Amino acid sequence: MERSVALATPVSRIADYAELTKPRITLMVVLTTAAGYYLGADGSLDLVVLLHALLGTGVIASAASALNQVLERDSDARMLRTRHRPLPAGRMEVPAALGFGLVLMVLGTLYLAVAVNVLTAVVGFATLALYVGVYTPMKRRSSLCTIVGAVPGALPPVMGWTAATGALSAEAWVLFGVLFFWQLPHFLAIAWNYREDYARGGQPMLSVEDPRGGSTARQIVLYCMALLPVSLAPSLLSLTGSLYFYGALALGIAYLAAGLHAARERSHASAGLLLRVSVIYLPALLGLMTFDKVVP
């Protein structure tokens, strides 16, 4: 225990509450929500509604991260990369973290319902419920958790779309598909390089159950291949133009090449390369999508 809860300073307490929200993940959630809103907006942007949507989505994402850490505090304490989080390190008590997460959950859901629309609030609450209620406990039971976890991870752009349009449509589900298939090679690369840590934490990720990497390699390639046609669908639905189509094709081929390399080598370096390519791929793809949006 690095310091007791009683001795924590106000500044350190604020920092610990901020850490509970997983700021980097929340930022990605907000950015993908913004992309979904822009792509769904017809004509000029309503910046007030956009701001409300981003704020509400950020609060929901922060709540999900906090509640996730409450449930995973024991396994986090056994893993090298997570043992310094506020709960496993003993810097925060469970009731404080739980109350913080529950308050954010209620506030975020109500805020979206009042300031944006009920549909976006429903999708936001479903995202949190899947992440906390299904994915988090499943991490201790089955390697299928990675697929399940990709579902809530793919819903933020759908929330952006519903905030702009008030409805679900084929385009919204295409955005979901892009995020869903992008996440899987990304997460499999992380799980491969941290497989010893996941085993230490008692989380049976695929890389833990598959020490030689054959199944992990096949799934990486499969999901990279599935992402390629899904990523081209926005142009086929006339949401984006030809610049996006060819740019997405090039990005998809690069992602697939990195996936094939990781599948062949099954090494720390090749998984790290795949992870770096995945981090470049998503903002590049969404940037192209927003730049080449077809304006009605």
CORSULRA-V727128 format. One record per residue. N is the residue number from 0. RES is the residue in one letter. PSI is psi as a letter, one per 20 degrees, with the letter a starting at -180 (999 if undefined). Layout:
n={N;N}
res={RES;RES}
psi={PSI;PSI}
//
This chain:
n={0;1;2;3;4;5;6;7;8;9;10;11;12;13;14;15;16;17;18;19;20;21;22;23;24;25;26;27;28;29;30;31;32;33;34;35;36;37;38;39;40;41;42;43;44;45;46;47;48;49;50;51;52;53;54;55;56;57;58;59;60;61;62;63;64;65;66;67;68;69;70;71;72;73;74;75;76;77;78;79;80;81;82;83;84;85;86;87;88;89;90;91;92;93;94;95;96;97;98;99;100;101;102;103;104;105;106;107;108;109;110;111;112;113;114;115;116;117;118;119;120;121;122;123;124;125;126;127;128;129;130;131;132;133;134;135;136;137;138;139;140;141;142;143;144;145;146;147;148;149;150;151;152;153;154;155;156;157;158;159;160;161;162;163;164;165;166;167;168;169;170;171;172;173;174;175;176;177;178;179;180;181;182;183;184;185;186;187;188;189;190;191;192;193;194;195;196;197;198;199;200;201;202;203;204;205;206;207;208;209;210;211;212;213;214;215;216;217;218;219;220;221;222;223;224;225;226;227;228;229;230;231;232;233;234;235;236;237;238;239;240;241;242;243;244;245;246;247;248;249;250;251;252;253;254;255;256;257;258;259;260;261;262;263;264;265;266;267;268;269;270;271;272;273;274;275;276;277;278;279;280;281;282;283;284;285;286;287;288;289;290;291;292;293;294;295}
res={M;E;R;S;V;A;L;A;T;P;V;S;R;I;A;D;Y;A;E;L;T;K;P;R;I;T;L;M;V;V;L;T;T;A;A;G;Y;Y;L;G;A;D;G;S;L;D;L;V;V;L;L;H;A;L;L;G;T;G;V;I;A;S;A;A;S;A;L;N;Q;V;L;E;R;D;S;D;A;R;M;L;R;T;R;H;R;P;L;P;A;G;R;M;E;V;P;A;A;L;G;F;G;L;V;L;M;V;L;G;T;L;Y;L;A;V;A;V;N;V;L;T;A;V;V;G;F;A;T;L;A;L;Y;V;G;V;Y;T;P;M;K;R;R;S;S;L;C;T;I;V;G;A;V;P;G;A;L;P;P;V;M;G;W;T;A;A;T;G;A;L;S;A;E;A;W;V;L;F;G;V;L;F;F;W;Q;L;P;H;F;L;A;I;A;W;N;Y;R;E;D;Y;A;R;G;G;Q;P;M;L;S;V;E;D;P;R;G;G;S;T;A;R;Q;I;V;L;Y;C;M;A;L;L;P;V;S;L;A;P;S;L;L;S;L;T;G;S;L;Y;F;Y;G;A;L;A;L;G;I;A;Y;L;A;A;G;L;H;A;A;R;E;R;S;H;A;S;A;G;L;L;L;R;V;S;V;I;Y;L;P;A;L;L;G;L;M;T;F;D;K;V;V;P}
psi={p;h;q;q;h;h;j;p;r;h;g;h;g;g;h;g;h;h;h;h;i;m;h;g;g;h;g;h;g;g;g;h;g;g;g;h;g;g;h;i;p;o;b;q;p;n;h;g;g;g;g;g;g;g;g;g;g;h;g;g;g;g;g;g;g;g;h;g;h;g;h;j;h;g;h;h;h;i;p;h;i;i;i;j;q;g;g;h;i;j;i;q;q;g;h;g;g;g;g;g;g;h;g;h;g;g;g;g;g;h;g;g;h;g;h;e;r;h;g;h;h;g;g;g;h;h;g;g;g;g;g;g;h;g;g;g;h;h;h;i;h;q;i;i;h;g;g;g;h;i;g;h;h;i;h;g;h;h;h;g;g;h;h;h;h;j;q;q;r;h;h;g;h;g;g;g;h;g;h;g;h;g;h;g;h;g;h;h;g;g;h;g;i;k;h;h;g;h;h;h;i;k;o;m;r;h;h;g;i;m;h;i;j;g;h;g;g;g;h;g;g;g;h;g;h;h;h;g;h;h;i;i;h;h;h;h;j;k;h;r;a;h;g;g;g;h;g;h;g;g;g;h;h;g;g;g;g;h;g;g;g;h;h;g;h;l;r;g;g;h;h;h;g;g;g;g;h;h;h;h;g;g;h;g;g;h;g;g;g;h;h;k;p;o;p;999}
//
